[in-house]
Amino acid sequence: MTAIRIMGILNVTPDSFSDGGQFVSEASACAQAEALIASGADILDIGGESTRPFAEPVSEEEELRRVIPAIRSIRRTHSIPISIDTTKAEVARQALKAGADIINDISALRNDSDMLGLVQKTSVPVIIMHMQGTPGEMQVNPQYRDVVAEIIDFFQERLAWLESEGVARKRIILDPGIGFGKTPAHNLSILKHLAEFKSLGCSLLLGHSRKRFIGDITGLSVADRDLPTAVVSALAATSGVDIIRVHNVAATRQALQLAAAIGEAR
């Protein structure tokens, strides 16, 4: 089993669904970064705008105020790869200048027309995610004929466009967007068929941590969903996932270690 990288989530927002408000100060953000790194994170994903269902957008200025000090502070003491979770080209540009290494755009470069130009001028990896609708209305009534096939079609269109614009496929990481315009049944179907996304020839990221479908199935509150999150991570490890994006890095690391040991057993 290929080693899977764990991306630790660091939300410097007041309103994220799981940990909103906990890491809004530079000191608390840096302390959480230290904790994630100590737990075994391979990548940090820093976001300054909540993308939970029905979230309100924030201004470019506010997003920059939230993320840039945190990135600079972490980069002063750590070389760990940092991903900037944003749909705004200027936020991504300044984040890369401050020390970020990866662009994570949940809009798949559809929100800001300047994002393509930034991607073309750099050589950093780019994460593109599938989302039906926008955070403000994506969970109102998501519908698909075949959720896996439609996400693959979406990625094929995005990949063809990016390659036509000179962005190499090897730079692109795909995220099927668990919980972004999907019902619990859609999410489960995606998880069952994760291996099919690998046919597109890109690295695959899974972001299921603490999400609502886990609560719908288990009845657990957001704060109590780390165990089932780790279970899903272990199951996903057999499907070719390359990056697991989670809040609780330690639990996920343990789950992946067990999954790897089972996979290597005779």
C-alpha positions as CSV (number, residue, x, y, z in Angstrom):
1,M,0.0,0.0,0.0
2,T,1.4,3.4,-1.0
3,A,2.0,5.7,1.9
4,I,-0.9,8.1,2.2
5,R,-0.3,11.7,3.2
6,I,-2.4,13.2,6.0
7,M,-3.5,16.8,5.5
8,G,-4.3,18.5,8.8
9,I,-7.1,21.1,8.7
10,L,-6.4,24.5,10.2
11,N,-9.4,26.8,10.0
12,V,-8.6,30.4,10.9
13,T,-12.3,31.2,10.7
14,P,-15.0,32.2,13.3
15,D,-17.7,30.0,11.7
16,S,-16.4,26.7,10.3
17,F,-18.7,23.8,11.1
18,S,-16.4,21.9,13.3
19,D,-13.9,24.2,14.9
20,G,-15.0,27.7,14.0
21,G,-13.5,30.4,16.3
22,Q,-11.0,28.1,18.0
23,F,-7.9,29.2,16.0
24,V,-8.7,32.8,14.8
25,S,-5.7,34.4,16.6
26,E,-2.2,34.0,15.3
27,A,-1.1,32.5,18.5
28,S,-3.9,29.9,18.6
29,A,-3.4,29.1,14.9
30,C,0.3,28.5,15.4
31,A,-0.3,26.3,18.5
32,Q,-2.8,24.2,16.6
33,A,-0.3,23.9,13.7
34,E,2.3,22.7,16.2
35,A,-0.1,20.1,17.5
36,L,-1.1,18.9,14.0
37,I,2.6,18.5,13.1
38,A,3.4,16.7,16.3
39,S,0.5,14.3,15.6
40,G,2.0,13.4,12.3
41,A,0.5,15.7,9.7
42,D,2.3,15.7,6.3
43,I,0.6,18.8,5.0
44,L,-1.3,21.7,6.6
45,D,-4.4,23.1,4.9
46,I,-5.1,26.7,6.0
47,G,-8.4,28.3,5.2
48,G,-9.8,31.7,6.1
49,E,-13.4,31.4,4.7
50,S,-15.9,28.8,5.9
51,T,-17.4,26.6,3.2
52,R,-19.9,24.9,5.4
53,P,-23.4,24.6,4.0
54,F,-25.2,28.1,4.0
55,A,-21.9,29.9,4.9
56,E,-21.7,33.6,4.0
57,P,-18.8,34.7,1.8
58,V,-16.1,36.9,3.2
59,S,-14.2,39.7,1.6
60,E,-10.7,39.3,0.1
61,E,-9.3,41.7,2.6
62,E,-10.8,39.8,5.6
63,E,-9.6,36.4,4.2
64,L,-6.1,37.8,3.8
65,R,-6.1,39.2,7.3
66,R,-6.9,35.8,8.6
67,V,-4.6,33.5,6.7
68,I,-1.4,35.4,5.9
69,P,-0.1,36.0,9.5
70,A,-0.7,32.3,10.3
71,I,1.2,31.1,7.2
72,R,4.1,33.4,7.8
73,S,4.3,32.4,11.5
74,I,4.2,28.7,10.7
75,R,6.7,29.0,7.9
76,R,9.2,30.7,10.2
77,T,9.6,27.5,12.2
78,H,8.5,24.7,10.0
79,S,9.1,23.4,6.4
80,I,6.0,21.3,6.3
81,P,4.0,21.8,3.0
82,I,1.2,24.3,3.4
83,S,-1.9,24.4,1.3
84,I,-4.0,27.5,1.0
85,D,-7.7,26.8,0.9
86,T,-9.2,29.6,-1.1
87,T,-11.2,30.4,-4.3
88,K,-9.6,33.9,-4.6
89,A,-6.6,34.4,-6.8
90,E,-5.2,37.3,-4.8
91,V,-5.4,35.3,-1.5
92,A,-3.7,32.4,-3.2
93,R,-1.0,34.7,-4.6
94,Q,-0.2,36.3,-1.3
95,A,-0.3,33.0,0.5
96,L,2.3,31.5,-1.9
97,K,4.4,34.6,-1.3
98,A,4.1,34.1,2.4
99,G,5.2,30.5,2.2
100,A,2.3,28.3,1.0
101,D,3.1,25.5,-1.4
102,I,-0.2,24.2,-2.7
103,I,-3.4,25.9,-4.0
104,N,-6.7,24.2,-2.8
105,D,-9.6,25.7,-4.8
106,I,-13.0,24.1,-4.0
107,S,-14.4,25.9,-7.0
108,A,-12.0,24.1,-9.3
109,L,-10.9,27.5,-10.7
110,R,-14.4,28.6,-11.6
111,N,-14.9,31.3,-8.9
112,D,-12.1,33.7,-9.9
113,S,-11.0,34.1,-13.5
114,D,-7.6,35.3,-12.3
115,M,-6.8,31.9,-10.7
116,L,-5.9,30.2,-13.9
117,G,-3.2,32.9,-14.6
118,L,-1.7,32.4,-11.2
119,V,-1.6,28.6,-11.7
120,Q,0.0,29.0,-15.1
121,K,2.7,31.3,-13.6
122,T,3.6,28.9,-10.8
123,S,4.6,25.2,-10.6
124,V,2.7,24.4,-7.4
125,P,0.2,21.5,-7.1
126,V,-3.4,22.5,-7.5
127,I,-6.3,20.8,-5.8
128,I,-9.6,21.0,-7.7
129,M,-12.9,19.9,-6.0
130,H,-16.3,18.9,-7.3
131,M,-19.2,20.9,-5.9
132,Q,-22.8,21.1,-7.1
133,G,-23.9,24.7,-6.5
134,T,-22.2,27.0,-4.0
135,P,-21.8,26.8,-0.2
136,G,-24.7,29.1,0.2
137,E,-27.2,26.7,-1.4
138,M,-25.4,23.4,-2.3
139,Q,-27.3,21.4,0.3
140,V,-30.8,22.6,-0.6
141,N,-31.7,19.7,-2.9
142,P,-28.7,18.1,-4.6
143,Q,-29.6,15.6,-7.4
144,Y,-27.7,13.4,-9.7
145,R,-28.5,10.6,-12.2
146,D,-25.2,8.9,-11.3
147,V,-23.1,10.8,-8.8
148,V,-19.8,9.0,-9.5
149,A,-20.2,9.2,-13.3
150,E,-21.1,12.9,-13.2
151,I,-18.2,13.8,-10.9
152,I,-15.8,11.9,-13.3
153,D,-17.3,13.8,-16.2
154,F,-16.8,17.1,-14.4
155,F,-13.1,16.2,-13.7
156,Q,-12.6,15.2,-17.3
157,E,-13.8,18.6,-18.5
158,R,-11.7,20.4,-16.0
159,L,-8.6,18.4,-16.8
160,A,-9.0,18.9,-20.5
161,W,-9.4,22.6,-20.0
162,L,-6.4,22.9,-17.7
163,E,-4.2,20.9,-19.9
164,S,-5.2,23.0,-22.9
165,E,-4.1,26.0,-20.9
166,G,-0.7,24.5,-20.2
167,V,-1.3,23.1,-16.7
168,A,0.3,19.6,-16.5
169,R,-2.0,16.8,-15.2
170,K,0.8,15.7,-12.8
171,R,0.2,19.0,-10.9
172,I,-3.5,18.4,-10.4
173,I,-5.0,16.7,-7.3
174,L,-8.7,15.7,-7.5
175,D,-11.2,16.0,-4.6
176,P,-14.6,14.5,-5.2
177,G,-16.1,16.9,-2.6
178,I,-17.7,14.9,0.1
179,G,-20.6,16.9,1.5
180,F,-20.5,19.6,-1.1
181,G,-23.8,19.4,-2.9
182,K,-24.3,15.7,-1.9
183,T,-26.8,13.8,0.2
184,P,-25.6,11.1,2.6
185,A,-26.4,8.5,-0.1
186,H,-24.3,10.4,-2.6
187,N,-21.4,10.6,-0.2
188,L,-21.6,6.8,0.5
189,S,-21.6,6.1,-3.2
190,I,-18.5,8.2,-3.7
191,L,-16.7,6.4,-0.9
192,K,-17.7,3.0,-2.3
193,H,-16.3,3.9,-5.7
194,L,-13.2,6.0,-4.9
195,A,-11.0,3.7,-7.0
196,E,-12.8,4.8,-10.1
197,F,-11.4,8.4,-9.8
198,K,-7.9,7.0,-10.0
199,S,-8.6,6.2,-13.7
200,L,-8.1,9.9,-14.4
201,G,-4.4,9.7,-13.7
202,C,-4.2,12.3,-10.9
203,S,-3.6,12.1,-7.2
204,L,-6.8,11.8,-5.2
205,L,-7.7,13.7,-2.0
206,L,-10.5,12.7,0.4
207,G,-12.1,15.3,2.7
208,H,-14.7,13.5,4.9
209,S,-13.7,14.6,8.3
210,R,-16.5,15.0,10.9
211,K,-19.0,15.7,8.1
212,R,-22.7,15.6,8.4
213,F,-23.3,12.2,6.7
214,I,-21.2,10.6,9.5
215,G,-23.6,12.2,12.1
216,D,-26.6,11.1,10.1
217,I,-25.5,7.5,10.2
218,T,-24.1,7.3,13.7
219,G,-26.1,10.0,15.5
220,L,-22.9,11.5,16.8
221,S,-22.3,15.3,17.3
222,V,-19.6,17.0,15.3
223,A,-17.2,16.9,18.2
224,D,-17.6,13.1,18.6
225,R,-17.0,12.1,14.9
226,D,-13.3,11.5,15.0
227,L,-13.6,7.7,15.5
228,P,-15.9,7.1,12.5
229,T,-13.8,9.6,10.5
230,A,-10.8,7.4,11.1
231,V,-12.8,4.3,10.2
232,V,-13.6,5.9,6.8
233,S,-10.0,6.9,6.4
234,A,-8.9,3.3,6.9
235,L,-11.4,1.9,4.4
236,A,-10.5,4.6,1.9
237,A,-6.8,3.6,2.2
238,T,-7.6,0.5,0.1
239,S,-9.0,2.5,-2.8
240,G,-5.9,4.4,-3.9
241,V,-6.5,7.7,-2.0
242,D,-3.3,9.7,-1.8
243,I,-4.2,12.5,0.7
244,I,-6.6,12.3,3.6
245,R,-7.8,15.7,4.9
246,V,-8.8,15.6,8.5
247,H,-9.1,17.5,11.8
248,N,-7.8,14.7,14.1
249,V,-4.4,13.7,12.6
250,A,-3.4,11.3,15.4
251,A,-6.5,9.1,15.1
252,T,-6.2,9.0,11.3
253,R,-2.5,8.2,11.5
254,Q,-3.3,5.2,13.8
255,A,-6.1,4.0,11.5
256,L,-3.9,4.2,8.4
257,Q,-1.1,2.3,10.2
258,L,-3.5,-0.5,10.9
259,A,-4.9,-0.5,7.4
260,A,-1.3,-0.7,6.0
261,A,-0.3,-3.5,8.3
262,I,-3.4,-5.5,7.3
263,G,-2.7,-4.8,3.6
264,E,0.9,-6.0,3.9
265,A,0.0,-9.2,5.8
266,R,0.5,-12.5,4.1
